[in-house]
């Protein structure tokens, strides 16, 4: 069996297996076109370019989705913090309102007690006034009588009574009652004054408590309004949070669907490379995006990956030692992947920035950041998270392609670009 027959047989087996899966799960209706359009020869390099362009579009979309997911996650965190803060504020405000309600109730009790004291003292003053009025009438009568007798001589008093002793008693009685009435009037007068002052004091206390009560009521109303405003803001934040989570779910669904598309495209690209390996650009003039090799582990390498770097100019012996920081916008880091390095660093997903990714695959992950200057290590993974051996490597920009082997046997390609830069692709397959 020759190589082409083997590849075709393998593709047929894969197709049969996929058909079995689809039959086993009839509800999966999504299918992805992984072949070239009818106007492109499936055995031409244009077909590979078409598949690669489709994958590049998906990679860019995935990068955008990752960024949007990051924004949604940040927004959700911010909204959740605000909701938690507002919930705490609402709870505190409600506790203060309850405290004010207790204070208002206490003020009401105090006002009622003061009103009772005022009423009792007013009643007492009224009784005293009545007694004083009676006493004043009695005193006035006695004073009138005493005044009348003050102009009557002893002989007249004697003649007006039946006996001398009776006259003497009347005279003494008038003198004594006059003195006692004066003292009683003064005593009642002082009592009325004191009670009046006490009544005024209670009235003042009542007014002060009422002012305090009104102030507490006003504060309670203001706090209730504040609680309502906080509740409205919290409801709006809850709505935004729910909307953000819905957006996140939709983005994740699109991201997962794109992963399936990438997997299908990657399988088609790998199958094409296996059948048309002689079409890879080996040297000479290349365009940006041209296929120049496959991911390998030649030379000093602990596993299949791509050592990638860019220099500002060609320097003999240092073509793979980068001096341009490719992570500063040329390529873009996404979120952390499922892989954690020996040092605890979570390897991030990588996406195109202003520069296309130099390697294809459903998942492209950075396994080592800057080393050998500004070089980075990239690795391609399949959707089942296994290493994507033989993943295609592309030229990032147009230029002239060269190949070489380093002192450890590592095969590398480098391109002298039209702008003077030099890009290096190390550890590629022979």
C-alpha positions in Angstrom: 0.0 0.0 0.0 1.6 3.3 -1.1 1.4 6.5 0.9 -1.5 8.1 -0.9 -3.6 4.9 -0.6 -2.9 4.8 3.1 -3.9 8.4 3.6 -7.1 7.9 1.7 -7.9 4.7 3.6 -7.3 6.6 6.9 -9.6 9.4 5.8 -12.3 6.9 4.9 -12.0 5.3 8.3 -12.2 8.6 10.1 -15.3 9.5 8.0 -16.9 6.2 8.9 -16.1 6.8 12.6 -17.6 10.3 12.5 -20.7 8.9 10.7 -21.1 6.3 13.5 -20.9 9.1 16.1 -23.5 11.2 14.3 -25.8 8.2 14.0 -25.4 7.4 17.6 -26.3 11.1 18.5 -28.9 12.1 15.9 -29.6 15.4 17.8 -26.2 16.8 16.8 -27.1 18.7 13.6 -24.0 20.9 13.2 -21.7 19.9 10.3 -18.7 21.9 9.2 -17.4 22.2 5.6 -13.7 21.2 5.6 -13.2 20.9 1.9 -12.3 23.6 -0.6 -14.9 25.2 -2.9 -15.6 23.5 -6.2 -13.7 26.2 -8.1 -10.4 25.3 -6.3 -8.4 22.2 -7.1 -8.3 20.0 -3.9 -4.8 18.9 -4.8 -3.5 22.5 -5.3 -1.6 24.7 -2.8 -4.6 27.1 -3.2 -6.7 24.6 -1.4 -4.3 24.5 1.5 -4.3 28.3 1.5 -8.1 28.4 1.6 -8.2 25.9 4.5 -5.5 27.9 6.3 -7.4 31.2 5.7 -10.5 29.7 7.2 -8.6 28.6 10.2 -7.0 32.0 10.5 -10.4 33.7 10.5 -11.6 31.3 13.2 -8.4 31.9 15.3 -8.9 35.7 15.1 -12.6 35.2 16.1 -11.6 33.0 19.0 -9.1 35.7 20.1 -11.9 38.2 20.0 -14.3 35.9 21.9 -11.6 35.3 24.5 -11.2 39.0 25.0 -15.0 39.5 25.2 -15.2 36.6 27.7 -12.5 38.3 29.8 -14.5 41.6 29.6 -17.7 39.8 30.7 -15.9 38.1 33.5 -14.5 41.4 34.7 -17.9 43.1 34.4 -19.6 40.2 36.3 -17.0 40.5 39.0 -17.5 44.2 39.2 -21.3 43.9 39.2 -21.2 41.1 41.8 -19.0 43.3 44.1 -21.4 46.2 43.6 -24.4 44.0 44.3 -22.8 42.7 47.4 -21.9 46.2 48.6 -25.4 47.4 47.9 -26.9 44.4 49.7 -24.8 45.2 52.7 -25.8 48.9 52.5 -29.5 48.0 52.3 -29.2 45.7 55.3 -27.4 48.3 57.3 -30.0 51.0 56.3 -32.8 48.6 57.3 -31.2 48.0 60.6 -30.9 51.7 61.2 -34.5 52.2 60.2 -35.6 49.5 62.7 -33.5 51.3 65.4 -35.1 54.6 64.5 -38.6 52.9 64.7 -37.7 51.8 68.3 -36.5 55.3 69.1 -39.7 56.8 67.7 -41.8 54.4 69.7 -39.8 55.4 72.8 -40.4 59.0 72.0 -44.1 58.4 71.6 -44.2 56.8 75.1 -42.2 59.7 76.6 -44.5 62.2 75.0 -47.6 60.4 76.3 -46.2 60.3 79.8 -45.3 64.0 79.7 -48.8 64.7 78.3 -50.3 62.7 81.3 -48.1 64.6 83.8 -49.1 67.9 82.1 -52.8 67.0 82.3 -52.5 66.0 85.9 -50.7 69.2 86.9 -53.2 71.2 84.9 -56.0 69.5 86.8 -54.3 70.1 90.1 -53.7 73.8 89.2 -57.4 74.1 88.3 -58.4 72.6 91.6 -56.0 75.0 93.4 -57.5 77.9 91.5 -60.9 76.8 92.6 -59.8 76.5 96.2 -58.0 79.9 95.9 -61.1 81.5 94.5 -63.2 80.2 97.3 -60.6 81.2 99.8 -60.4 84.7 98.2 -64.2 85.0 98.5 -64.1 84.0 102.1 -61.2 86.2 102.9 -62.8 89.1 101.1 -66.0 88.6 103.2 -63.9 88.5 106.3 -61.9 91.5 105.3 -65.1 93.4 104.5 -66.6 92.4 107.8 -63.3 93.2 109.6 -63.2 96.5 107.7 -66.8 97.3 108.8 -66.0 96.5 112.4 -62.8 98.6 112.3 -65.0 101.8 112.3 -67.2 100.5 115.2 -66.0 101.5 118.7 -65.9 99.1 121.6 -69.2 100.5 123.0 -70.9 99.7 119.7 -69.5 96.2 119.6 -70.6 95.8 123.2 -74.1 97.0 122.4 -74.3 94.7 119.3 -73.6 91.5 121.2 -75.4 90.0 124.1 -72.4 89.7 126.4 -68.9 91.1 126.8 -67.3 87.8 126.3 -69.0 87.3 123.0 -67.7 90.7 121.8 -64.2 89.9 122.8 -64.3 86.5 121.0 -65.6 88.2 117.9 -62.9 90.8 117.9 -60.1 88.2 118.5 -61.6 85.9 115.8 -61.6 88.6 113.2 -58.0 89.5 114.0 -56.8 85.8 113.9 -58.7 84.8 110.8 -57.4 87.9 108.9 -53.8 86.9 109.6 -54.4 83.2 108.8 -56.2 84.0 105.6 -53.3 86.2 104.4 -50.9 83.3 105.1 -53.2 80.8 103.3 -53.5 83.1 100.3 -49.8 83.5 100.1 -49.2 79.7 100.4 -51.8 79.0 97.6 -50.3 81.7 95.5 -46.8 80.2 95.7 -48.2 76.7 94.9 -49.9 78.0 91.8 -46.7 79.7 90.7 -44.6 76.5 91.3 -47.1 74.3 89.5 -47.3 76.8 86.6 -43.5 76.6 86.3 -43.6 72.8 86.4 -46.3 72.8 83.8 -44.2 75.1 81.6 -41.2 72.9 82.1 -43.2 69.8 81.1 -44.6 71.6 78.0 -41.0 72.5 77.0 -39.9 68.9 77.5 -42.8 67.7 75.5 -42.0 70.1 72.7 -38.3 69.0 72.7 -39.3 65.4 72.5 -41.7 66.1 69.7 -38.9 67.9 67.8 -36.7 64.9 68.3 -39.5 62.6 67.2 -40.1 64.7 64.1 -36.4 64.7 63.3 -36.2 60.9 63.8 -39.3 60.4 61.6 -37.7 62.6 58.9 -34.4 60.6 59.1 -36.4 57.4 58.9 -38.2 58.6 55.7 -34.9 59.7 54.2 -33.3 56.3 55.0 -36.3 54.5 53.5 -35.9 56.5 50.3 -32.2 55.7 50.3 -33.0 52.0 50.8 -35.5 52.2 47.9 -32.9 53.8 45.6 -30.4 51.1 46.6 -32.9 48.4 45.9 -33.5 50.0 42.4 -29.8 50.1 41.7 -29.4 46.6 43.0 -32.2 45.4 40.7 -30.5 47.1 37.7 -27.2 45.5 38.6 -28.9 42.1 38.9 -30.4 42.7 35.4 -27.0 43.6 34.0 -25.4 40.6 35.7 -28.0 38.3 34.2 -27.5 39.8 30.8 -23.7 39.5 31.1 -24.1 35.8 32.0 -26.4 35.3 29.1 -23.8 37.0 26.8 -21.1 34.8 28.4 -23.1 31.6 27.7 -23.6 32.7 24.1 -19.9 33.5 23.6 -18.9 30.2 25.1 -21.3 28.4 22.8 -19.8 30.2 19.8 -16.3 29.5 21.1 -17.1 25.7 21.5 -18.6 25.6 18.0 -15.5 27.3 16.6 -13.3 24.7 18.3 -15.2 22.0 16.4 -14.7 23.9 13.2 -11.0 24.3 13.9 -10.7 20.6 14.7 -12.3 19.7 11.3 -10.1 22.2 9.5 -7.0 21.1 11.3 -7.7 17.5 10.4 -8.2 18.5 6.7 -5.0 20.5 6.7 -3.0 17.6 8.3 -4.5 15.2 5.8 -3.5 17.5 2.9 0.0 17.9 4.3 0.4 14.1 4.6 -0.6 13.7 1.0 1.1 16.8 -0.5 4.1 17.2 1.7 6.2 18.1 -1.2 4.3 21.4 -1.7 5.7 23.1 1.4 7.9 26.0 0.7 11.5 24.9 1.3 13.4 28.0 0.3 13.2 31.1 -1.8 10.6 33.8 -2.0 7.5 33.2 0.2 4.3 35.2 0.9 2.9 35.9 4.4 0.9 32.8 5.4 2.8 30.4 3.2 3.3 26.9 4.6 7.0 26.4 5.4 7.1 23.3 7.6 5.5 21.3 10.4 5.9 21.3 14.2 8.5 18.8 15.4 11.1 18.2 18.2 14.4 18.1 16.3 17.5 19.1 18.2 17.7 20.1 21.8 14.0 19.8 22.6 12.0 18.1 25.4 9.0 17.6 23.2 7.3 18.8 20.0 6.9 22.6 19.9 7.9 25.7 17.9 10.6 28.0 19.1 9.7 31.3 17.5 11.4 34.7 17.5 11.8 37.9 15.4 14.9 40.0 15.1 15.1 43.6 13.8 17.9 42.7 11.4 19.9 39.7 10.3 22.8 38.7 12.5 24.8 35.6 11.7 24.7 33.0 14.5 21.8 34.8 16.2 18.9 34.3 13.8 16.8 32.5 16.5 17.6 35.0 19.3 14.8 37.5 19.1 15.2 41.2 20.0 11.6 42.2 19.1 9.0 41.6 22.0 6.4 39.7 20.0 4.0 39.7 23.0 3.6 43.5 22.9 0.7 43.4 20.5 2.2 41.4 17.6 0.8 38.2 19.2 -1.7 38.3 21.9 -2.0 36.2 25.1 -5.5 34.9 26.0 -6.6 33.3 29.3 -4.9 30.5 31.1 -5.1 27.0 29.5 -5.6 23.7 31.3 -1.8 23.1 31.5 0.2 24.1 34.5 4.0 24.1 34.2 6.4 22.6 36.8 6.8 26.1 38.2 3.1 26.6 38.7 2.7 28.9 35.7 -0.5 28.4 33.7 0.3 28.2 30.1 -1.8 30.8 28.2 -3.7 30.4 24.9 -2.2 32.5 22.1 -3.9 34.4 19.3 -3.0 36.6 16.4 -2.4 40.3 17.1 -1.0 42.6 14.4 1.0 39.5 13.3 -0.5 36.2 12.3 0.2 33.1 14.4 3.1 31.2 13.0 1.5 27.8 13.8 -1.9 26.3 13.3 -4.2 24.2 15.5 -7.4 24.3 17.4 -5.4 25.3 20.5 -2.1 27.2 20.3 -0.5 27.5 23.7 2.6 29.3 24.9 4.7 26.8 26.8 7.6 29.2 27.6 7.7 33.0 27.5 10.7 35.2 26.7 14.0 33.3 26.5 17.0 33.6 24.2 16.2 37.3 24.1 12.6 37.7 23.1 12.0 34.2 21.7 8.9 32.2 22.9 7.8 28.6 22.6 4.5 27.7 21.1 2.7 24.3 20.9 -0.3 23.2 19.0 -2.9 20.9 20.6 -5.9 19.1 19.1 -9.4 19.5 20.5 -8.9 16.3 22.6 -6.0 18.2 24.2 -3.4 15.8 22.8 -0.3 17.2 21.0 -0.9 18.2 17.4 2.2 16.6 15.9 3.0 17.9 12.5 0.9 21.1 12.9 1.6 23.4 9.9 3.9 26.3 10.4 3.4 29.5 8.4 5.5 32.5 7.3 4.3 35.5 9.3 5.3 38.0 6.6 6.6 38.0 3.0 10.3 37.5 2.5 13.0 35.1 1.5 13.1 31.7 3.2 16.3 29.9 4.3 16.8 26.6 6.2 19.5 25.4 8.6 20.5 23.0 11.4 21.9 24.2 14.7 24.7 22.6 16.7 22.2 20.2 18.5 20.6 19.0 15.3 17.6 21.2 15.5 16.1 22.0 12.1 15.1 25.6 11.7 13.8 27.9 9.0 14.3 31.7 8.9 12.9 34.4 6.7 14.5 37.7 5.8 11.5 39.9 5.5 11.0 42.9 3.2 11.1 45.3 6.2 14.5 44.0 7.4 13.2 41.8 10.1 14.2 38.1 10.4 11.8 35.5 11.8 13.0 32.1 13.1 11.1 28.8 13.4 13.2 26.2 15.3 12.7 22.4 16.1 10.6 21.9 12.9 10.4 18.4 11.3 12.9 17.5 8.7 
